[in-house]
Amino acid sequence: MGPVDGHNDRHGKHSCEIGKNVSVREELAHVGARLRGARQERGWTLEDLAGRAGMSASTLSRLESGKRQASLELLLPLTRQLGIRVEDLLPGEPPDPRVRRPVIHREGMTIAPLAPESSPIRAFRITYQPRAEPPRQRVHEGAELLYVISGRLHLHLGERHLVLTRGEAAEFDTRTPHAMWAEGSRPAQVISMFNSEGARVHVHEP
């Protein structure tokens, strides 16, 4: 079993080295593509940028195509002429797409943000609880679009009393007096989307 194990170890190391080489080539290709893009954005030819940076056009061409290994010695004069940083040419980690914002509890509601705070989309999953007494109606600028995912939602909109069930949606001008709570004895879960003013009123104001 010894020779076989040794063969497997060598094979594993060889595979690892191949993987690293592929990764390095991919990173170099990204650097070259970003370098080419920065040059083309300025309307410069290979000869234009190479002359400014004090290198041959063939060296720059090989660097952009990934055939020449990128080094600080080559990149620094190029980035100085382009007015960018070396870091701008390196592939960075993509941003984490997960939303990590705390759940908010207020006025009988549980509000879970579904988008980053900087997002233009102000979306929340709101759980409304049954109430012995209806909450007061609110009025503010903006609009709200909601979709009921479970339970029964009582929507007091102006003078109207509406009960929305699972799968039903509503959209209304929030300048109309409105209030919501769970109808019956079970909570109601709703996906709500607001403009920035509506999100501020529902999430932050008491």
N, C-alpha and C positions, 0 to 999 in steps of 0.2 A: 504493500500500500504506500510505502515511502516514496518511490519514484513517481507514482501516480499523483500523490499529494503535491510533490514538488512541481510536477508538470502543471497542475491546476494553479499553484501559486504563481508560477511564471506566466501562465495564461491570463490570470487575473490582473497581474501587474501590467502586462502588455495591453490588456483591454482598457485599464485605467489610464495608461499613458496615451492611448489613442483618443480616449474621451477628452483628456486635457488638451491634446493638440487640436481637436475639433473645436473645443470651447475657445481656445486662444485665437484660432482662425476666424471664428465668428465675431469675436470682439474686435479684431483688427479690421474686419470688413465693416463693422459699424463705425469705427473711427474714420476709415477712408470715405465712407458714404456721407458722414456728417461734414467732413472736411470739404468734399466736393460740393455739397449743398451750400455751405457757407460761401464758398468761392463763387458759385453760380448766382447766388442771391445778389452779389455785388456786381455781376456782369463781367467778371474777370475771366480771361483765358488762363490755361495752364502756364503759358509763358509770362503773363502779367504777374500772377502770384509768385511763381518761382523766381522771377527776376527781383521782385521786391524782397523776397526772403533770402536771396543769395544762394539759390540751389538750381540745379538743372531741371528743366521741364520733365525730362524722363524720370528723374527721381520722384518728383511730385506725382506724376502719373502712376507710377508703381505704388506709391504710398496710398493714393486714392483708391486704387483697385484692390488693395490688400496684399499685393505681391511683395511689398517692402515692409519690413517690420517697423511699426511706429516706435519712436524713441523721443525722449524729451529734447535731445539735440536737434531733431528734425521738426518737432511740433512747436517748440517755443517760438522760433522766428516766424512760423506760419501763423500762429494764433495772434502774435503781436500785430502782424500786418492786417489780419482779419478783424482785429478788435474784439476777440473773444478769449475765453479762458481754455486751458487744456482740458479742464473738467467738463466743459461743454461738449467735447468730442467723445467722451467716454460714456458707454451705456450705463444708465442708472437703474436703480431698482424701481419698478412700477409702483405707484401708490397703492396702499392697501384699500381695496374696494369696500371692505366691511365698515358698517356704521357702528361706531362705538360711542354712543351718547347715553347718559343715564336716563332711566325711566323717571317720569315726573308724576307725583301724586298730589292732586289738589281738587278741592270741591267735589269729592266723590268720583273723580275721574282718574284713570291710570293712563298716562300719555306716553307712548313709546315712539321716539323719533325714528323715521324710516329713511332719512337722508341726512348727509352732513350739514352742519350749521351754515356752511358757506354755499350750499347748493341753492340754485334758483328755485328748485322744487321744494316746497314746504309740505312734506307728507308725514302723517302720523297714524299710528294705530291707537285708537282711543277706546277704552273700556268704560262704558257708562253703567252705573249701579242703579237699581231701583230706588226710588225716593218716596218718603211719606208725603213730602210737600214739593211741588215743582220748583226748580231754581228760577231766579229772576231772569228776565229776558235781557239780552245784551244788544247793543247797536255799535257798529264800528265800520270803518271804511273797508272795502274789499269784497271778496266773494268766497264762497266755500263750496266745494264739491265733495260729497261723501258717498260711501258705499257700505252697506251693511253686510258683514261677513258672518255674524251669528246673533241670535237673540232678536228682540223687537225694540226698535228705537222710536221713542215718542218725540216728534218734532213740533214744537210750538212756534209757529212762524206767523208773525203778525197776529191776526185774530183766528188763524186756522190751527187746528190740532190734527196732526197726521201721524199715523203709525206705519213705520217702514219695517219690513221683514227681510230675512236673509235674501240677498241677491238684488235688492232694490237700491236705487241710487237717487240722489237729489242734488240739485244745484240751486243756489239762491244768492241774492245780493245781501250782504251782511249789514247793510244800512237798514234793512228791515228787522225789527225787534225779533229775536229768536232765542230759544232755549231748547236743550235736549236732555233726555234721561231715558233709562231703560224702562220699558213698559212691562208690567207683570212682576214676577218674583225672581227673574234671572237677569244677569248682566247682558248688555248688548255690546258687541264689538264692531267697530266702525273704522274704515280707512277714510281719513279726511285729508284734503289738500286745500291749502290756503295760499293767499298772497302773503307777503312779508308782514303786513299790518295785522292780518287775521291770525297769523302764527304767534305774533307777539302778544296779542290780547288773550288768546286761549292758553298759551303755555306759560307766560311770564307774569301777567297781571293777576292780582288776587281777585 
